[in-house]
């Protein structure tokens, strides 16, 4: 039972982490390798607002998520916009930005940092003791996914994002600005990364290396599910989330990362478009 | 304002046209035009160790050479075969471990372990990458990025090859001059060898694969076989660099799979000038010493490094080498429009 519950929590953590990455890739075809950096950036910003500036917890969370979204938009507006369409340059530029942010943070924040949990309590569900924060993560994940679904299906700008993802040229002919949707998608993706950060980071310490792991998880989930595929991300998150928990339980915790990397390699070899990706098809991607 | 609008006109120098064919041997001036840039590069690299002020900078040159070799391989794959491989660390790690193991367990001297590591390591890397060769673009890039990480974790989890500590106490080179000249000579051989290779028949086929792989396939050629050979060549260069690094420091560890070996060559490639082969070498010889100068500011140097990289990729994507080549081959003048 505990495997099941922790597996679900772990899967939803993966989902939260990967949704932003897969959203950006789905809409703008940009592999945002700065995703992990934006994630820990939010964590550190929340810490600064909370401890250095003394703002209330809720306010500092909202502020740092908004700033992260702005950072994402600015990165697109000034850097990605110039390299868009050149695959190698996109990868290199986004990776370099992410590395610059992460190593800059490493310099600025030496020592141990943690942001507090929302509600510091343990509850028992089906005989399994579980931290309140993990239940909150489940809630946050469901809310984020529901929000994104409603946003992309019922708002004008959300529909524009999907249109661009489906067929960029046709969408542009109908007057949808491809750069605008890309900015929105990057801002939204960064904001989701930020939401994930403030929901997940209270479980442990904020370290720069978390950023690298988060990037790996995001890529892994997106690859397993199919890059840019919406349902794929959910399935990929559950496959990897349960895969990791089962590995830790039956083989040994040191193999957890190997499972993630192994999954990426195997999926890429067998089905490069992922379990649910439809490569080169006019398929809904957001 | 409109009447005084000017634009820059670029024209090839006469001597460039004259030296493009057999007539280049017609006079000393034409010969010099062709020979001087190459001679400056070769002699410059050969003299470099002699003019360095101290032992510290001589060690820096050795590391620079490793990065230069990786950057060279990256450029060859990216611009002449159309494969973006982020697996510099894979080549370094495999080459390093093969050399380290054959030195520590079989007791072979470096003169044997380096060739063995170059060949065996290249075969291992090619076999690892063989199933991924049909992948394109970002998929191949991600898988090559993942391989070193997964090997790193496997070595950690299984505690093989010395686990996290690695194997130390390996044979080193007899003196600092061997250190430096070995890598410099290999750089020159690899550089001119690859320049020759890309103009041979196989180079043309590889370039065809980059431009339109389906067309090459339609001509009845097995593109995976051609790509595999290109990867083998690159892996051999990278594995040599790894084996060299192992014997340079006398130890091999999981740090050989670190991301540095994937990132630094790419930075050198971008700054030096993609697609010129010599550019990435130049870039490595600019950037790696720069990192050493910046060592005082600690981890912030990676930030500086990344900002330089982003600036080049956004504002000067042609890189330094193409800029120099343009200045050398062409003259510019302002003309009225």
Interface residues (C-beta under 8 A of the other chain):
Chain A: X31 X79 X82 X83 X87 X88 X89 X91 X92 X93 X95 X96 X97 X99 X100 X103 X104 X106 X107 X216 X219 X223 X227 X252 X254 X255 X257 X258 X261 X262 X264 X265 X268 X269 X272
Chain B: X78 X84 X86 X131 X132 X134 X135 X137 X138 X139 X141 X142 X143 X146 X147 X149 X150 X153 X154 X156 X157 X263 X266 X267 X270 X298 X299 X300 X302 X303 X306 X307 X309 X310 X313 X314 X317
